[in-house]
Amino acid sequence: MRLGLFSAAVNAPTEPWPLCRLLLSHAARATAEQLVVGEALEELSATRLREARAALPDLRVDDETFLAYLAARLPAHEPLKALAAVQAADLLLACACARGDADAIAEAEHRLLPRIARTLRRAASNQDGVEDLTQLLRVKLFVREAERPPRISEYSGRGPLVSWLSATATRLAIDLKRTDKASVSLDDGLAESLPLGGDGAEVRLVRGQAQQELQQALRTALAELSARDRTLLRFQHVDQLSFDQIGAFYRVHKSTVCRWLAAAREQVLRRSQALLSERLNLNPSELHSLMRVAHSQLNLSVITCLREATDLDATPQPKP
């Protein structure tokens, strides 16, 4: 049986007030100066531990680690009042998730994501948008970004975790929409990127009817991808996640992510070429020129088409 710090403290009477001393040692200096070692703080610390353990007895976080995590999140202003009001069980769950505990992350997803379903639906314009936002929320919450800890570590225990999570999802959706408004359109991006001093054939193709056909072909090809492949491309091109971050989310090595992404890109290009060949009366040389443009501008195309969620909805999409 695991012996937590609280249990150990009961059997160590020679060291008075061990819990509150530990709390003070991990609190910020300005916070610690507002707290006093003594029976009141000791009992309050013990109560928070008991509450957290009663709600989540199976989480693999020892008492000392949790109490240090709690202390680091107490404010300098009225920290005793904050300690009395902290959502101990929610904070313990967040602590375990921030440490990368897979069981804790699964527990958080099971408990919390269904409870913010309405927020996700309201923030996204369609079901695909809900799925993409949910996937991105998972990555932002639970995956470390370079030296930055997972975003769930920002939860301080002031208020229910589900309310904090709902607000985080809403802010993330707003950020995505703001980025979308700043993005360049596919038509303009393709046309402006071509060198005017070239042979003229590519410029004529992209600025003519083929420009619209290329955009629609790319949309259709992206919509026909599996849900996973479309999410992979969005993670890389829209959300700018690294191979390591995507691999951590899917629990695979980054080399596997590279292979998945390469296959998805190749599928988009092959399908786009087939569609353009059907729709346009082009000779092989002209089709080759158009596909050379599509290949060179695929990143921009993916970014724009994946952001145009309503346009993707216009194309039937297969089940994953």
N, C-alpha and C positions, 0 to 999 in steps of 0.2 A: 504493500500500500504506500502511495506517495505521502511523504511527510512534508507538508507545506510549512511556510514560515510561521503562520499563525499557530499551528500545532506545536512547532518547536518553541515558540515564544512562551507558551503556557508552561513548558517544562524548563524554562530558563529564568527563574526568578531573580538570579543575581544581577541581571541586566535590566534595569527598570525601563519601561516604556520602549521596547525594541521597535515596535511598528512605527510609532511617530518619529523616532530617531531616523529610521530608514527613510521615511517619507521626506523629512527635512533634508536629508543628505542628497536626495535626487531632485528636489524642487529648485526652481530658479532662486537666485539670491534674494531678489526683491520679494518673492513669495515667502521664502523661509523666514524672513525678518518679521512677517506678519503672524507667524504661528508660534505657539509656545508648547514646549515639551511638557506633557502631563497627562493626567487621567482622561480628560475630555477628548484630547486629540487621539490618544491611544484607543479609546473605545470607539470613536468614530471611524478610525482606520480599520479596526477589527470588524465593525459592522459592514463596511463596504466590501471587505473580503468575503464575509459570510454570504452576503447577498449575491455576489458574483458567482461564487462556488455553488450555491443552491440552485441557481438558474442554469448554469452550464458546468456540471460536475466533471465532464469528460474532456474538456479542453486541456491540451498539453502546454500549459503556461504555469510555471511555479509562482507561488505567492509573492516572492521577492521581486520577480520580474514584473508582475502586474502592478504591484504597489509603486515601483519605480516609474513605470509607464504612466500611472495615474498622477504621480507627483509632478512629473514634467509638464503636465497639462493643466495644473492649477493656476489660476490667474493671480496676479499680485494684489488685485483689489478684492478684499473680502474672501480670501482663499478658504477659510473655515466654512463659510456659508456655501461656497461652491462645492466643497467636499461633502457637505451634508446633503446636497441636492444632486450629486453626480449620478448618472445612470450607470451603475456599477456593472451590471451584466452586459449591457451594450458595449461598454468600454473594454471589458474583458474579451468579448468577441472581436472587436476591432483590433485589439492588441495582438491576438493570435493570428488574425488575417494579415496584419502588417508584417509579422514575422514569417509569412509565407507558409503557414500551416494549411495543407491542402484540405484537411477535414474541416477546419474552421471556415475556409473560403466556401466550401460546399454547403456548410450550415448557413452561412450568411446569405448565399444565393437562394437557398431553399426558403429561408425565413422572410427575407426582405424583398427580393425582386417581385414576387407576386403582389406585394402590398403597395408597390409604386407603379403598377401596370397602368393605372389611369393617368398618372403623370407622364409616363413614357408615350402613351397614345396621344395625349394632348400636345406634347412637345414635337412629335413627329407627324408628318403629313399623311403617312400611309403605313401599311403593315411592314413593308420592306424597311421603311425608315425606323420603325420601332425596333426591328431586329438589329439593324445596324447600330442604332443608338445603344441598345442593350449590350451588344458585343463591345462597343467602344467603352461603355461605362465599366464593364468588367475589367478591361485592360487598365484603364486609368485608376481604378480602385485598388487592384490587387497586384499589378506588375510594377516592379521597380524600373525607373527610367534613369539610366546612367547612375549617377550618385544620388539621385533624388528618390526618397522612399515612396512607396505606394501612397496614393492620395488618401486612402482610408486612415492613414496615420494622422491626418489633420483633424479628425473627429476628436473632440475634447471631452465628450461625455455630458455636455450641457444640453439637455434636451434629448428626446428619443433618437436613436440611430436612424430609424426609418424616415423621420422628418429631415434629418441632415442629408440622407441619401436622396430624397426627393428633390431637395434644393440643389444638390450637386448635379443631378440629372438635368434639371431645368437650365442651370447655368451652362452645362456642356452643350445642350441643344441650341441655346442662344449663341454661343461661341461658334458653333458649326454654321448657323444661318448667317452670322456676320461674315464669316470667311467666304461663304457661298456668294454673297452679294459683291464681294471684292474680287471674285474670280473673273478672268477674261472669258468671253464666249468662245466656243469651239470654232465657229466660223472665222471670227477675227483672229484668233490665235493661229489658225492654219494659214490664212492668207498673209498675215503680216510676217510670219516667220520665213516665208519663201524669199530667196534672193532674187531681186528683180533683174539682175544681170545674167541669169541663167539662160537656158535654151528657149524659154518661153512656154514650152509645152506644159510643164507642171503648173506654172502660174495660170495658164488658160484653163487647165483642168479643174484646179481647186477653186478658182474664182467663178467658174461657170456652174452648170447643173451638177457636175460631179462633186462639187463641194457639199451640196445638200445631201446627195446620195451617200457620200462617204460618212457624213455625220450620222445618218440614219442606220447605215450598215454597222457602224461601231456600236451604236445604241443597242441594236438588235443582238449583236454578238455578245455584248456584255450581259444583256438580259437573259440570254440562253445559258450563261455559265451557271454552275452550281452555286448554291448560297455560300458555301465555304470559299470558293474561288473568288466570288465577287467581294466577299468580306476581306479576303487576303489583299486584293488589289486596293480596296479602300483603305485598309490599315497602312499599306505602304505609301500610296500616292496622295491620299486626302489627309489622313491623320499623321503621316510621316513617322510611323513607328519603325524602329530598326528591326533587322532580322532576329536579333536576340530577343527583343520584346515580343515579337509575334511568336517566336518559338516557345517562349515561356508561357504564353497564353495557351497554345495548343499542346504544350508539354512534349515538344519535339526539338531536335537539334536544328540550328540555323541553316545547315546545309539542306535539310528537308524542306524548310521554308523556301529556300532559293529554288529548289526543283519544282515545288508547287507553283510558285509565281511564274517561273519560266514556261511551264506547261500552260498556265492560264493565259499568258500573253500570246503564246503561239496559237492557242485555240481561237482567241479573238481575231488575230490576223488572218488565219486560214478561213474562218467563217466570213469575215468581212470581204475577203477577196472573192469567195464564192458568191456572195450576195451581189457585189458590184458587177461581177461577170454576167449574172443573170439580168440585172436591171439596166446596164449601160451598154450601148453599142460601141465598144472600144476595141481597137486592135491590140494585140499582145504587148506592143511597145507602150501604148498609152496606159494600159492596165498596170504594167510594171512600174511606170512612172507614178501612177496614183498610189500604188501600194508602197512605193518607196517613201512617199510623203506620209502615208499612214504609219509606217514603221517608225519614222523619225519623230513623229508627233504623238506616238501612242500614249506617252505619259500625260500630256496635256488632255488628250482625248478621254482617257480614263478618269482624270480628275473632274472634268466637266460633265461627262455623262453620268458618273456615279452621284454627282451632286444634284443632277436634274431628276430627282426621284419621281416626279409626276410624269416625266417623259418615259422613264423606264417602265412605269406602270402601264403605259399604253401598249406595251409589247407583252404577249403572254409569256409567263415564266414557268419553267419546269420546277417540279418539286425537287429539293435537295436529294 
